[in-house]
């Protein structure tokens, strides 16, 4: 059972009131990794992601529409800014959006943890083959350097995957508590039904989920959110990947930048080559998405192990210096006057 499926179990237990302080510990956790260590590892990657998007106006949201856009981009380093802004608003819609972001934040971390775990499993196969050659003293110097790099990459990805899993549960717990508060107030609009549907989905309370799905369809039948919810139901309730992919593609037809739909299409692919093709679409939609920034190198390395060709990365160009303002051109009459003055000096 992967972390994404374990997330459903965790939500079902913790929100139903069955979880004690002990069961609220992270579902998947390195034996010696503390919460603070996990937070530091994740913070370093979020800082890397933030450096790539430093000028993004969504880092300083000005409205709840900006918070909605943060949800749409599905970008880890922006979620905190959405939560902070929504937390300062008195609008009931802000409470709903805050709950939805916390749930999306935790889910995104679990998905990323799973992707890192899956891709490093493929790299470990290559690493063990090289270690066997090293043990037999058949590995040349170039191979030894490659093996050292591979060990470092696998170790880093494994630690990052574990750290993400630890922090994900904190966001899932917060989001679940907020969503429960929204549900208890009997939501009667699209956003309320939407967060309620997500809450029930993550808990695998499918009867309640389908009840909310019906409400979403009644209030906003043309929303890409509706197509997304139908997609996740097909994938994780009906176990029908192709039906799910069709719904996710319909969501993308309505909104070509709805990254979360493309992420789930990627997750449902079989085989590294198919996954790589869908990963390229995520990269084209949002090159600053965490799957690209955090896991991109591992995905490409795993693809190379199968003999796939990966486009060569172009070196990042230094930021262009601002151009100096051009000097205003002198009128032709002035030029002629200066020429006449020079002639007069020579005389």
C-alpha positions as CSV (number, residue, x, y, z in Angstrom):
1,X,0.0,0.0,0.0
2,X,1.5,3.3,-1.0
3,X,1.4,6.6,0.9
4,X,-1.4,8.0,-1.2
5,X,-3.7,5.1,-0.1
6,X,-2.4,5.3,3.5
7,X,-3.5,8.9,3.5
8,X,-7.1,7.8,3.1
9,X,-6.7,5.5,6.1
10,X,-5.1,8.2,8.2
11,X,-8.0,10.7,7.4
12,X,-10.6,8.2,8.1
13,X,-9.2,7.4,11.5
14,X,-8.2,10.8,12.7
15,X,-11.3,12.8,11.8
16,X,-13.7,10.1,12.8
17,X,-12.4,10.5,16.3
18,X,-10.8,7.0,16.4
19,X,-7.3,8.4,16.5
20,X,-5.4,8.8,19.7
21,X,-2.3,10.9,20.2
22,X,-0.3,7.9,19.1
23,X,-2.3,7.2,15.9
24,X,-1.9,10.8,14.8
25,X,1.8,10.2,14.3
26,X,2.8,10.3,10.7
27,X,1.7,7.2,8.8
28,X,5.1,6.7,7.0
29,X,8.1,8.0,8.9
30,X,11.8,7.4,9.1
31,X,12.6,5.8,12.4
32,X,15.1,8.5,13.4
33,X,13.7,11.5,11.6
34,X,12.1,14.1,13.9
35,X,9.3,16.5,12.9
36,X,11.8,19.4,13.0
37,X,14.3,17.5,10.8
38,X,11.5,16.8,8.3
39,X,10.4,20.5,8.4
40,X,14.0,21.6,7.6
41,X,14.3,19.2,4.7
42,X,11.0,20.3,3.2
43,X,11.8,24.0,3.9
44,X,15.1,23.7,1.9
45,X,13.2,22.4,-1.2
46,X,10.4,25.0,-0.8
47,X,13.1,27.7,-0.7
48,X,14.5,26.3,-4.0
49,X,11.0,26.3,-5.5
50,X,10.4,29.8,-4.2
51,X,13.6,31.1,-5.8
52,X,12.3,30.0,-9.2
53,X,9.0,31.9,-8.6
54,X,10.2,34.9,-6.6
55,X,8.3,37.4,-8.8
56,X,5.1,35.5,-8.7
57,X,2.3,37.9,-7.6
58,X,0.5,35.0,-5.9
59,X,3.2,35.1,-3.2
60,X,1.4,38.2,-2.0
61,X,-2.3,37.5,-2.6
62,X,-4.7,40.5,-2.6
63,X,-8.0,38.8,-2.9
64,X,-9.8,35.5,-2.4
65,X,-9.7,35.1,-6.2
66,X,-5.9,35.0,-5.8
67,X,-6.3,32.3,-3.2
68,X,-8.5,30.3,-5.7
69,X,-5.7,30.8,-8.3
70,X,-3.2,29.3,-5.8
71,X,-5.4,26.3,-5.4
72,X,-5.5,26.0,-9.2
73,X,-1.7,26.1,-9.7
74,X,-1.3,23.3,-7.1
75,X,2.1,24.7,-6.2
76,X,3.5,23.8,-2.7
77,X,5.5,27.0,-2.1
78,X,2.4,29.1,-2.6
79,X,0.0,27.3,-0.3
80,X,1.3,29.0,2.9
81,X,0.6,32.4,1.4
82,X,-3.0,31.4,0.5
83,X,-3.6,30.1,4.0
84,X,-2.2,33.2,5.7
85,X,-4.3,35.6,3.5
86,X,-7.5,33.6,3.9
87,X,-6.9,33.4,7.7
88,X,-7.1,37.2,7.9
89,X,-10.5,37.4,6.1
90,X,-13.9,37.4,7.8
91,X,-15.7,36.2,4.7
92,X,-17.1,32.6,5.3
93,X,-15.8,31.7,1.8
94,X,-12.3,32.4,3.2
95,X,-12.7,29.7,5.9
96,X,-13.8,27.2,3.2
97,X,-10.8,28.1,0.9
98,X,-8.4,27.8,3.9
99,X,-9.7,24.3,4.6
100,X,-9.5,23.3,0.9
101,X,-5.9,24.6,0.7
102,X,-4.8,22.7,3.8
103,X,-6.3,19.5,2.3
104,X,-4.7,20.1,-1.1
105,X,-1.4,20.9,0.6
106,X,-1.3,17.6,2.5
107,X,-2.4,15.7,-0.5
108,X,0.2,17.3,-2.7
109,X,2.9,16.4,-0.2
110,X,1.8,12.8,-0.1
111,X,1.6,12.6,-3.9
112,X,5.2,14.0,-4.2
113,X,6.4,11.6,-1.5
114,X,5.0,8.7,-3.5
115,X,6.5,9.9,-6.8
116,X,10.0,10.2,-5.1
117,X,9.6,6.7,-3.6
118,X,8.6,5.2,-6.9
119,X,11.3,6.8,-9.0
120,X,14.1,6.0,-6.5
121,X,13.0,2.3,-6.6
122,X,14.0,2.2,-10.2
123,X,17.3,4.0,-9.5
124,X,18.0,1.5,-6.7
125,X,17.9,-1.3,-9.2
126,X,20.7,0.4,-11.2
127,X,22.6,1.2,-8.1
128,X,22.6,-2.4,-6.9
129,X,23.9,-3.6,-10.3
130,X,26.8,-1.2,-10.0
131,X,27.5,-2.2,-6.4
132,X,27.7,-5.8,-7.6
133,X,30.3,-4.8,-10.2
134,X,32.1,-2.8,-7.5
135,X,32.2,-5.8,-5.2
136,X,33.6,-7.9,-8.0
137,X,36.2,-5.2,-8.7
138,X,34.9,-4.7,-12.2
139,X,33.9,-1.1,-11.9
140,X,36.0,1.5,-13.6
141,X,36.6,5.0,-12.2
142,X,33.8,6.6,-14.2
143,X,31.5,3.9,-12.9
144,X,32.6,4.6,-9.3
145,X,31.8,8.3,-9.7
146,X,28.4,7.5,-11.2
147,X,27.7,5.1,-8.3
148,X,28.6,7.7,-5.7
149,X,26.3,10.2,-7.4
150,X,23.5,7.6,-7.5
151,X,23.9,6.8,-3.9
152,X,23.7,10.5,-3.0
153,X,20.6,11.0,-5.1
154,X,18.8,8.0,-3.8
155,X,19.6,8.9,-0.2
156,X,18.4,12.5,-0.7
157,X,15.2,11.4,-2.4
158,X,14.4,8.8,0.3
159,X,14.9,11.4,3.1
160,X,12.8,14.0,1.3
161,X,10.0,11.4,0.7
162,X,9.9,10.5,4.4
163,X,10.0,14.2,5.4
164,X,7.1,15.1,3.1
165,X,5.0,12.2,4.6
166,X,5.6,13.5,8.1
167,X,4.5,17.0,7.3
168,X,1.6,16.0,5.1
169,X,-0.3,14.6,8.0
170,X,-0.2,17.9,9.8
171,X,-1.9,19.7,6.9
172,X,-4.4,16.9,6.4
173,X,-5.4,17.0,10.1
174,X,-5.8,20.8,10.0
175,X,-7.7,20.8,6.8
176,X,-10.0,18.0,8.0
177,X,-10.8,19.9,11.2
178,X,-11.6,23.0,9.2
179,X,-13.6,21.1,6.7
180,X,-15.7,19.5,9.4
181,X,-16.5,22.9,10.8
182,X,-17.6,24.1,7.4
183,X,-19.8,21.0,6.9
184,X,-21.4,21.4,10.4
185,X,-22.6,24.8,9.2
186,X,-24.5,23.2,6.3
187,X,-22.7,24.8,3.3
188,X,-25.1,25.9,0.6
189,X,-22.8,27.1,-2.2
190,X,-20.3,25.6,-4.7
191,X,-17.2,26.1,-2.6
192,X,-18.7,24.7,0.5
193,X,-19.9,21.6,-1.3
194,X,-16.5,21.3,-3.1
195,X,-14.5,21.2,0.2
196,X,-17.1,18.8,1.7
197,X,-16.6,16.5,-1.3
198,X,-12.8,16.6,-0.9
199,X,-13.1,15.9,2.8
200,X,-15.4,12.9,2.4
201,X,-13.2,11.7,-0.5
202,X,-10.0,11.7,1.5
203,X,-11.8,9.8,4.3
204,X,-13.2,7.4,1.8
205,X,-16.7,8.1,3.0
206,X,-18.1,7.5,-0.5
207,X,-21.9,7.8,0.2
208,X,-21.3,11.3,1.7
209,X,-18.9,12.1,-1.2
210,X,-21.5,11.3,-3.8
211,X,-24.1,13.3,-2.0
212,X,-21.8,16.4,-2.1
213,X,-20.9,15.6,-5.7
214,X,-24.6,15.8,-6.6
215,X,-24.7,19.2,-4.9
216,X,-21.7,20.4,-6.8
217,X,-23.3,19.4,-10.1
218,X,-26.5,21.2,-9.2
219,X,-24.7,24.4,-8.4
220,X,-22.0,24.4,-11.0
221,X,-22.6,21.8,-13.7
222,X,-19.9,23.2,-16.0
223,X,-17.1,23.4,-13.5
224,X,-13.8,21.7,-14.0
225,X,-13.9,20.9,-10.3
226,X,-16.9,18.7,-11.0
227,X,-14.9,16.8,-13.7
228,X,-12.0,16.5,-11.3
229,X,-14.2,15.0,-8.5
230,X,-15.7,12.5,-11.0
231,X,-12.2,11.6,-12.1
232,X,-10.9,10.8,-8.6
233,X,-14.1,8.8,-7.8
234,X,-13.5,6.7,-11.0
235,X,-9.9,6.2,-10.0
236,X,-10.0,5.5,-6.3
237,X,-13.6,4.3,-5.8
238,X,-14.4,2.5,-9.0
239,X,-10.8,1.5,-9.8
240,X,-11.3,2.5,-13.4
241,X,-8.2,4.3,-14.5
242,X,-9.2,5.0,-18.1
243,X,-12.6,6.4,-17.1
244,X,-10.8,8.6,-14.6
245,X,-8.3,9.8,-17.2
246,X,-11.2,10.7,-19.5
247,X,-12.7,12.9,-16.8
248,X,-9.4,14.5,-16.0
249,X,-8.9,15.3,-19.7
250,X,-12.3,16.9,-19.8
251,X,-11.4,19.1,-16.9
252,X,-8.2,20.1,-18.8
253,X,-10.3,20.9,-21.9
254,X,-12.2,23.4,-19.8
255,X,-9.1,24.8,-18.1
256,X,-5.8,24.0,-19.8
257,X,-3.8,25.1,-16.7
258,X,-5.7,22.9,-14.2
259,X,-2.5,21.2,-13.1
260,X,-4.1,18.9,-10.4
261,X,-5.9,17.0,-13.2
262,X,-2.7,16.5,-15.1
263,X,-0.9,15.3,-12.0
264,X,-3.6,12.5,-11.5
265,X,-3.3,11.5,-15.1
266,X,0.5,11.1,-14.5
267,X,-0.2,9.0,-11.4
268,X,-2.6,6.7,-13.2
269,X,-0.1,5.8,-16.0
270,X,1.6,2.4,-16.1
271,X,5.3,2.1,-17.0
272,X,8.0,4.7,-16.8
273,X,7.8,5.7,-20.5
274,X,4.1,6.6,-20.2
275,X,4.7,8.4,-16.9
276,X,7.5,10.4,-18.5
277,X,5.3,11.5,-21.4
278,X,2.6,12.8,-18.9
279,X,5.3,14.4,-16.7
280,X,6.4,16.5,-19.7
281,X,2.9,17.9,-19.9
282,X,3.0,18.9,-16.2
283,X,6.4,20.6,-16.9
284,X,4.9,22.5,-19.9
285,X,1.9,23.6,-17.8
286,X,3.9,24.8,-14.8
287,X,7.7,24.5,-14.9
288,X,7.8,25.6,-11.2
289,X,5.4,22.8,-10.0
290,X,6.9,20.7,-7.2
291,X,6.9,17.5,-9.3
292,X,9.2,19.3,-11.7
293,X,11.4,21.2,-9.2
294,X,11.6,18.4,-6.5
295,X,11.3,15.2,-8.5
296,X,12.1,16.1,-12.1
297,X,15.7,15.0,-12.0
298,X,14.8,11.6,-10.5
299,X,12.0,11.1,-13.0
300,X,14.4,11.8,-15.9
301,X,17.1,9.6,-14.4
302,X,14.7,6.7,-14.1
303,X,13.6,7.2,-17.7
304,X,17.3,7.2,-18.8
305,X,17.8,3.9,-17.1
306,X,15.3,2.5,-19.6
307,X,17.2,4.0,-22.5
308,X,14.9,6.9,-23.0
309,X,16.3,10.1,-24.4
310,X,15.9,13.2,-22.2
311,X,16.2,16.6,-23.8
312,X,19.5,18.3,-22.7
313,X,18.9,21.1,-20.3
314,X,19.9,24.5,-21.5
315,X,22.0,26.4,-18.9
316,X,20.0,29.1,-17.2
317,X,20.8,32.5,-18.6
318,X,21.8,35.3,-16.2
319,X,19.3,37.9,-15.6
320,X,19.5,40.6,-18.3
321,X,20.8,43.9,-17.2
322,X,18.3,46.8,-17.6
323,X,19.0,48.8,-20.7
324,X,20.3,52.3,-20.3
325,X,17.8,54.9,-21.6
326,X,18.8,56.0,-25.1
327,X,19.9,59.6,-25.4
328,X,17.3,61.7,-27.1
329,X,18.3,62.4,-30.7
330,X,19.0,66.0,-31.5
331,X,16.9,67.7,-34.1
332,X,18.6,68.2,-37.4
333,X,18.5,72.0,-37.1
334,X,20.6,71.8,-33.8
335,X,23.2,69.6,-35.6
336,X,23.5,72.1,-38.4
337,X,23.9,75.0,-35.9
338,X,26.8,73.1,-34.1
339,X,28.5,72.5,-37.4
340,X,28.3,76.2,-38.2
341,X,29.7,77.1,-34.8
342,X,32.7,74.8,-35.3
343,X,33.4,76.3,-38.7
344,X,33.3,79.8,-37.1
345,X,35.9,78.7,-34.4
346,X,38.3,77.4,-37.0
347,X,38.2,80.8,-38.8
